[in-house]
Amino acid sequence: MFNENDSPGSKAAERRTRIVAAARWCFLNFGYAKTTFEDIAKRAGISRSLLYHHFRNKEELYTAVFTDWLISRHPAALQAASAPGDSFKRLIEVVRLLVLEPWSEMVGAPMGGEFFEACERLDPEIEAQHREVALQCVTTITGDREAAEVFLLSLDGLLTDQPSVDLLSHRIHILAARFVQSANRQQ
C-alpha cells in the first residue's frame, strides 16, 4: 500500500523505509508466524496504529519487505548485465546483487531459511519476477537462454547446504568461470 504522502524524501517515505527494515529484521529473526505488528512497530520506533497506517496486515508488509529486498535490485542487475566489459566480471556483479548480498542477510539469521519460502507461498509472482530478471541478466551475459537456466539451477544448488557468505562467494566464482569459459568456447 503506497500512499501519495510517501513520496521520496518525505517523512512518511522515511518512516516506511524504517518499517520495512524493521520488519525484515523481525521476519529473519522470529519468522513469519511469530512476528507481530507489535514487534515490528517497537523495532521501527513507532506505534502499532501508525504501522497500520502504512500496511493493512502482516502479509502485505511481508510482500513489501520481499519486494524491497529483491525487486529493488533489478535495475542495477540489468545495468550490470548489459554493461560493456568482461563477461566474468559482469556475471559476478549480477550474482552479487541478486544472490550474494541478500544471502549475506539471510544466512546468519535464525529464521533466514524460511524467509524466501514464506514469500514464495505468500506472493509467488514476486519470486517469479525475480527469477525472470535473473534469467534475463544471465542470458544477456552468456548469449544463451538454456545455458542461463542451467547456471541459475546450478546456483540454486550452491545454496542447499546453507554455506557461509565467503564459501558461497568462492563457489560462485568457480561456477561463473566455468560458464563464461563454456560460453566463450561456443562463440
Wavefront OBJ file of the C-alpha trace (Angstrom):
o trace
v 0.000 0.000 0.000
v 1.780 3.137 -1.234
v 0.360 6.410 -0.068
v 0.854 9.576 -2.142
v 2.311 11.152 1.016
v 5.083 8.543 0.779
v 6.928 10.463 -1.958
v 10.719 10.030 -1.814
v 12.288 12.235 0.829
v 9.078 12.739 2.776
v 8.777 11.825 6.447
v 6.228 9.162 5.520
v 8.638 7.632 2.989
v 11.448 7.640 5.556
v 9.110 6.031 8.091
v 8.054 3.391 5.559
v 11.719 2.592 4.862
v 12.322 2.236 8.611
v 9.259 -0.028 8.924
v 10.365 -2.282 6.069
v 13.875 -2.587 7.536
v 12.467 -3.370 10.987
v 10.055 -5.917 9.538
v 12.834 -7.634 7.557
v 14.889 -7.951 10.750
v 11.906 -9.363 12.665
v 10.976 -11.840 9.928
v 14.581 -13.025 9.632
v 14.966 -13.419 13.386
v 11.500 -14.516 14.579
v 9.973 -15.988 11.410
v 6.772 -15.012 9.671
v 4.394 -16.804 12.033
v 5.914 -15.449 15.254
v 6.466 -11.865 14.141
v 3.758 -9.499 15.343
v 2.912 -5.959 14.336
v 3.883 -5.014 17.893
v 7.402 -6.441 17.318
v 7.781 -4.509 14.082
v 6.389 -1.250 15.499
v 8.712 -1.466 18.503
v 11.757 -2.166 16.314
v 10.809 0.725 13.974
v 10.238 3.076 16.917
v 6.619 3.829 16.031
v 3.158 2.996 17.367
v 1.246 -0.016 16.130
v -1.552 2.242 14.871
v 0.955 4.186 12.767
v 2.219 0.895 11.374
v -1.362 0.066 10.327
v -1.490 3.432 8.564
v 1.229 2.125 6.194
v 0.313 -1.580 5.973
v -3.052 -3.291 6.357
v -1.709 -6.643 7.520
v 1.371 -8.768 8.017
v 1.081 -10.393 4.588
v 1.141 -7.002 2.846
v 4.138 -5.977 4.923
v 5.956 -9.235 4.183
v 5.406 -8.695 0.471
v 6.743 -5.139 0.802
v 9.834 -6.459 2.588
v 10.486 -9.062 -0.069
v 9.847 -6.583 -2.871
v 12.181 -4.021 -1.327
v 14.806 -6.653 -0.595
v 14.941 -8.267 -4.039
v 12.991 -6.372 -6.673
v 14.700 -3.075 -5.858
v 17.975 -4.708 -7.001
v 16.704 -5.428 -10.523
v 17.633 -2.126 -12.226
v 21.243 -2.363 -11.013
v 21.470 -6.029 -12.041
v 20.070 -5.327 -15.515
v 22.522 -2.454 -15.908
v 25.446 -4.645 -14.785
v 24.432 -7.407 -17.210
v 24.374 -5.087 -20.214
v 27.444 -3.042 -19.284
v 30.450 -3.268 -21.566
v 33.395 -5.315 -20.494
v 34.426 -8.699 -19.274
v 31.644 -11.341 -19.138
v 33.014 -12.917 -15.975
v 33.039 -9.618 -14.071
v 29.536 -8.760 -15.264
v 28.229 -12.180 -14.223
v 29.854 -11.895 -10.803
v 28.312 -8.433 -10.339
v 24.827 -9.669 -11.268
v 25.110 -12.612 -8.878
v 26.468 -10.344 -6.147
v 23.446 -8.073 -6.461
v 20.749 -10.721 -6.870
v 22.065 -13.550 -4.691
v 25.138 -12.875 -2.590
v 24.023 -9.644 -0.903
v 20.573 -10.992 0.034
v 22.182 -14.262 1.130
v 24.534 -12.396 3.466
v 21.496 -11.119 5.395
v 19.680 -14.449 5.399
v 22.395 -16.978 6.186
v 23.168 -15.816 9.706
v 19.602 -15.133 10.754
v 17.762 -17.696 12.899
v 14.761 -17.810 10.537
v 16.600 -16.950 7.328
v 15.874 -20.344 5.811
v 12.135 -19.808 5.960
v 12.246 -16.222 4.706
v 12.359 -16.959 0.986
v 9.997 -19.952 1.262
v 7.375 -17.866 3.058
v 7.421 -15.245 0.319
v 7.081 -17.912 -2.375
v 3.892 -19.041 -0.585
v 2.539 -15.546 0.025
v 3.372 -13.941 -3.309
v 4.770 -16.332 -5.914
v 4.606 -13.587 -8.553
v 7.423 -11.657 -6.858
v 9.637 -14.737 -6.778
v 8.798 -15.462 -10.437
v 9.601 -11.862 -11.387
v 12.927 -12.069 -9.554
v 13.762 -15.347 -11.277
v 12.876 -13.926 -14.704
v 15.102 -10.879 -14.214
v 17.962 -13.127 -13.085
v 17.429 -15.276 -16.177
v 17.344 -12.189 -18.395
v 20.592 -10.896 -16.870
v 22.474 -14.172 -17.235
v 21.131 -14.652 -20.769
v 22.368 -11.164 -21.682
v 25.850 -12.118 -20.477
v 26.065 -15.667 -21.854
v 24.025 -15.113 -25.001
v 22.266 -18.440 -24.385
v 18.961 -18.742 -22.502
v 19.336 -22.509 -21.934
v 22.827 -22.045 -20.501
v 21.456 -19.235 -18.318
v 18.756 -21.569 -16.983
v 21.371 -24.205 -16.167
v 23.544 -21.569 -14.489
v 20.656 -20.465 -12.257
v 19.767 -24.054 -11.366
v 23.423 -24.675 -10.510
v 23.441 -21.505 -8.448
v 20.400 -22.766 -6.520
v 22.345 -25.940 -5.800
v 25.183 -23.934 -4.258
v 22.791 -22.734 -1.549
v 21.427 -26.091 -0.374
v 23.915 -26.638 2.460
v 23.496 -23.064 3.776
v 27.137 -22.045 3.134
v 28.817 -19.051 4.702
v 28.986 -15.908 2.581
v 32.698 -16.456 1.928
v 32.197 -20.064 0.839
v 29.245 -19.107 -1.366
v 31.300 -16.327 -2.959
v 34.096 -18.793 -3.679
v 31.633 -21.263 -5.226
v 30.036 -18.535 -7.332
v 33.423 -17.560 -8.746
v 34.128 -21.172 -9.744
v 30.693 -21.581 -11.310
v 30.850 -18.263 -13.174
v 34.319 -19.056 -14.527
v 33.065 -22.390 -15.898
v 30.023 -20.847 -17.557
v 31.914 -17.928 -19.067
v 34.569 -20.310 -20.438
v 31.845 -22.509 -21.904
v 30.050 -19.538 -23.456
v 33.328 -18.242 -24.953
v 34.104 -21.671 -26.468
v 30.689 -21.813 -28.145
v 31.037 -18.369 -29.732
l 1 2 3 4 5 6 7 8 9 10 11 12 13 14 15 16 17 18 19 20 21 22 23 24 25 26 27 28 29 30 31 32 33 34 35 36 37 38 39 40 41 42 43 44 45 46 47 48 49 50 51 52 53 54 55 56 57 58 59 60 61 62 63 64 65 66 67 68 69 70 71 72 73 74 75 76 77 78 79 80 81 82 83 84 85 86 87 88 89 90 91 92 93 94 95 96 97 98 99 100 101 102 103 104 105 106 107 108 109 110 111 112 113 114 115 116 117 118 119 120 121 122 123 124 125 126 127 128 129 130 131 132 133 134 135 136 137 138 139 140 141 142 143 144 145 146 147 148 149 150 151 152 153 154 155 156 157 158 159 160 161 162 163 164 165 166 167 168 169 170 171 172 173 174 175 176 177 178 179 180 181 182 183 184 185 186 187
